[in-house]
Amino acid sequence: MMWNNDNPMPYTGDRFIVSDGGLKVIHPPYDSFEEYQRTLTNSAAWSRAVDFFAKNDPLFNPISFRSSLLDHSALARLARRAYNTDRHKDTEQAVLDPVKFNDESEAVQLARAIIRKFAADVRAEGKIPVVFLVNDIGYSDVLFRAVEPALKASDVPYLSSHQFISPNDFNAYLPDGHFTDANDDRLGKALDDLIRSQMAIISDNTRR
């Protein structure tokens, strides 16, 4: 039995890619339910939308995306769901797994570019960029190691959950994968301390 959701919401968000060392945004063919309805009922618009997803969505697959007579079969839907789950897992593990990350993957390069862009934009507004990383349960500090070069290159103050809570300690989490209340409090205090320390630095520099 597969417990993952087989009914994704019919809208999407902007797609970011790394282009010439910076970020480029690609807007989706629709970004609301109303626009989705209009697109779906217009065959030409829907064809363009499908072509867009096929080109820009790494998880796009016609088997799971397009409707067919097999949709009326519970067994076929179950098989499709299992197929999608395995494919999704394979796609994720091509980027990172519980031990390592793929330094050349688009997702890693994109995450680093987003951090660099975020830091530059926030500082341009005269504010302090702060990054809070939540490492996935069972994935050690792989996420942190993947984006660490960007954090250091941009000299961004950061807090990574693995510094306080081991992602491999399943007792530190609730059954749904969220932190326990006690660990939420620990991370909240650590983040508050980090922000206050950065504000104190600015205050000291202002007095000089």
Stockholm file with secondary structure:
# STOCKHOLM 1.0

chainA/1-208         MMWNNDNPMPYTGDRFIVSDGGLKVIHPPYDSFEEYQRTLTNSAAWSRAVDFFAKNDPLFNPISFRSSLLDHSALARLARRAYNTDRHKDTEQAVLDPVKFNDESEAVQLARAIIRKFAADVRAEGKIPVVFLVNDIGYSDVLFRAVEPALKASDVPYLSSHQFISPNDFNAYLPDGHFTDANDDRLGKALDDLIRSQMAIISDNTRR
#=GR chainA/1-208 SS CCCSCSCCCSCCCCEEEEETTEEEEECCSCCSHHHHHHHHTCHHHHHHHHHHHHHHCTTCCHHHHSCCGGGGCHHHHHHHHHHHHHHHHHHHHTTBCSSCBCTTSHHHHHHHHHHHHHHHHHHHTTCCCCEEECCCTTSTTHHHHHHHHHHHHTTCCEEEGGGTSCTTCGGGBCTTSCBCHHHHHHHHHHHHHHHHHHHHHHHHHHHC
#=GC SS_cons         CCCSCSCCCSCCCCEEEEETTEEEEECCSCCSHHHHHHHHTCHHHHHHHHHHHHHHCTTCCHHHHSCCGGGGCHHHHHHHHHHHHHHHHHHHHTTBCSSCBCTTSHHHHHHHHHHHHHHHHHHHTTCCCCEEECCCTTSTTHHHHHHHHHHHHTTCCEEEGGGTSCTTCGGGBCTTSCBCHHHHHHHHHHHHHHHHHHHHHHHHHHHC
//
